[in-house]
């Protein structure tokens, strides 16, 4: 994937008809960690959930969930509730 983004010129590119920006996977991982660590129903959980919702289309377009499994049951449930089918 290194050749997919020219570090000096591109900050986003289309994959499977979705524009993916550099850093979307890091943003997803950060939000997933915050969501998992936050108390259910808390403001922090809501913010992290919103952040996951924002980057999920880009992360899914990269087929990340075909390669990596979500370890957290809470994050898996949120992703599934947002309409993303996850492999077992």
Backbone torsions as a table, in degrees:
resi	resn	phi	psi	omega
1	UNK	NA	-15.7	-179.7
2	UNK	-54.7	-37.2	-179.0
3	UNK	-74.9	-12.5	-178.8
4	UNK	-71.9	-30.8	179.2
5	UNK	-118.1	122.6	172.0
6	UNK	-81.5	117.1	-173.5
7	UNK	-56.9	-29.5	-176.1
8	UNK	-89.7	-24.7	-170.5
9	UNK	-118.5	-30.0	-174.4
10	UNK	-109.7	138.7	174.1
11	UNK	-119.4	-9.1	175.0
12	UNK	-152.2	158.4	-179.4
13	UNK	-155.2	151.2	-179.7
14	UNK	-84.6	133.0	172.5
15	UNK	-131.6	126.4	179.7
16	UNK	49.6	43.8	176.7
17	UNK	66.9	19.3	176.7
18	UNK	-125.2	132.2	176.4
19	UNK	-76.5	126.7	-178.2
20	UNK	-114.6	126.2	178.6
21	UNK	-100.2	153.2	175.0
22	UNK	-56.3	138.7	176.5
23	UNK	92.7	-3.7	-176.9
24	UNK	-66.0	-36.6	179.5
25	UNK	-68.6	-40.7	176.4
26	UNK	-63.4	-39.1	177.9
27	UNK	-64.2	-41.7	178.3
28	UNK	-62.4	-47.3	-178.7
29	UNK	-62.2	-41.4	178.3
30	UNK	-63.0	-45.9	180.0
31	UNK	-65.8	-38.8	179.0
32	UNK	-63.3	-41.7	177.8
33	UNK	-63.8	-44.0	178.8
34	UNK	-64.4	-41.8	179.6
35	UNK	-62.4	-45.5	-177.9
36	UNK	-66.4	-34.4	-177.9
37	UNK	-81.6	-22.5	-175.8
38	UNK	-77.3	152.0	174.8
39	UNK	-67.7	135.3	177.8
40	UNK	-54.4	134.6	179.3
41	UNK	83.5	-4.2	-178.8
42	UNK	-77.2	164.3	176.7
43	UNK	-60.7	-40.7	-179.9
44	UNK	-64.2	-40.5	177.5
45	UNK	-63.4	-40.6	178.6
46	UNK	-64.0	-43.7	178.8
47	UNK	-63.2	-45.6	179.7
48	UNK	-64.5	-39.1	176.8
49	UNK	-61.7	-40.5	176.1
50	UNK	-63.2	-40.0	178.6
51	UNK	-65.5	-40.5	176.7
52	UNK	-62.3	-46.6	-180.0
53	UNK	-57.2	-38.4	-176.9
54	UNK	-68.2	-37.5	-175.7
55	UNK	-100.7	-7.9	-175.8
56	UNK	-58.4	-42.2	178.5
57	UNK	-58.7	-40.5	179.7
58	UNK	-67.6	-44.9	-179.9
59	UNK	-62.8	-43.5	179.8
60	UNK	-65.7	-35.1	-179.9
61	UNK	-64.9	-23.3	177.3
62	UNK	-83.3	-1.4	-179.5
63	UNK	61.5	31.5	-179.3
64	UNK	-58.7	-39.1	-175.5
65	UNK	-75.6	-6.5	172.4
66	UNK	-82.2	-16.8	-176.3
67	UNK	-111.3	-39.5	-176.9
68	UNK	-115.6	139.8	177.2
69	UNK	-97.9	144.3	174.8
70	UNK	-82.0	118.5	-177.3
71	UNK	-75.6	-36.3	-177.0
72	UNK	-75.4	123.8	177.2
73	UNK	-63.8	-36.6	179.7
74	UNK	-65.7	-43.8	-179.9
75	UNK	-69.0	-40.9	176.1
76	UNK	-57.2	-45.1	-179.0
77	UNK	-63.9	-41.3	178.6
78	UNK	-63.6	-46.9	-179.0
79	UNK	-61.7	-42.1	178.1
80	UNK	-65.0	-40.3	179.2
81	UNK	-65.2	-25.2	178.0
82	UNK	-84.9	6.0	172.9
83	UNK	91.6	14.7	178.6
84	UNK	-100.4	122.2	176.2
85	UNK	-78.5	134.0	-179.1
86	UNK	-113.1	137.4	174.9
87	UNK	-65.8	153.4	178.7
88	UNK	-78.5	NA	NA
